[in-house]
Amino acid sequence: MKRFLKLIGIMVILFTSAVLYAQDEQPMIRQPAPLFELRGIDGKTYSLDQLKGKYIVIHFAATWCPFCNAEAPFLEELYRNYRNKNVLVFMVDVKEDKNLVVKSQERFHFSFPVLLDEGGEISAKYAPEAVQPALARDEVPIASNLIIDKEGKIRFYSLLNTVSFDAKLTKLKEKLDELLNTVN
């Protein structure tokens, strides 16, 4: 019985370590960001291709996600602090009704665009391979934050990691400051 419990304990530790390692790694770094064209709750259409030349912060979200809601005020703060530095911020809501998303936007007073990924196709394109395989591909990026550089390449990608969750977006801001201070 002790051997069995020890074996189970080792398996749990290995599994947990593998999951945490997979979530700590920043996937897709320096790869071209998958292109998208999405409609915002403001009725405008936003295309990643049209935004080249700017730094873009994308947060994949769902109104039911407590991690997304914890980050919401800090995303607004980030937008206000960086909007005059050639940085755009977008929230991409995944597979939810527009009316529900509008209520969430009103609750948090977002002044940046909130986009609708109604079918989850764009979210699925941003789902790294072999990460959180138990989730549907369009659910993997929920609560993730990305920075896309002026050339359209991913420079920062934080997947949700409940162990080192960074609601204040400290690491994202550090990377954004580093990119902004780098002379191209």
ABEGO torsion letter per residue (X at the ends): XAAAAAAAAAAAAAAAAAAAAAAABBBGBGBBBBBBBBBBAAGBBBBAAAABGBBBBBBBBBAABAAAAAAAAAAAAAAAAAAAAGBBBBBBBBGBBAAAAAAAAAAAGBABBBBBBAAGAAAAAABBBGBGAABBAAAAABGBBBBBBAAGBBABBBBBBAAABBAAGAAAAAAAAAAAABBX
